[in-house]
Amino acid sequence: MLDLVYAALLRSDYAALPDMAEQLEQELRTPSLTLTATHLAIIRRKAERNGACLMAAQRGVKAARRRLAEIRSTAAGLVTYDRTGRRTEASESRNLAQRL
C-alpha cells in the first residue's frame, strides 16, 4: 500500500490519497501478515520516503500558488520593490508622470 501511495504522489494523483490513507490505516491497525522486525524496517523506510515526497509536493503546491498570486497582482497593476526588497504596488489612480 505504501508503494501505491508513493506512485500516486509521483504522478500527482492527490485525489486518490484520501482513500489510500483509509486503507493504509486499516492495514496498520489490523495487519494481514505477521510483521517481523525486517517488515517493520521496510515499512519505516517506505513511510519516510513517502513523507519526504509529501513534503516536497506541499512545497511545490505552495510555490505554484505564490506564483499564481504574483501573476494576478502584476496583471492588476504595476509592482515595484523598495531598497530593502519589499514589494510595493503603485495605485492605478496615479498617472504615469506621477509614477516616474
Secondary structure by P-SEA (a helix, b strand, c coil): caaaaaaaaaaccccaaaaaaaaaaaaaacccccccaaaaaaaaaaaaaaaaaaaaaaaaaaaaaaaaaaaaaaaabbbbbccccbbbbbbccccccccc
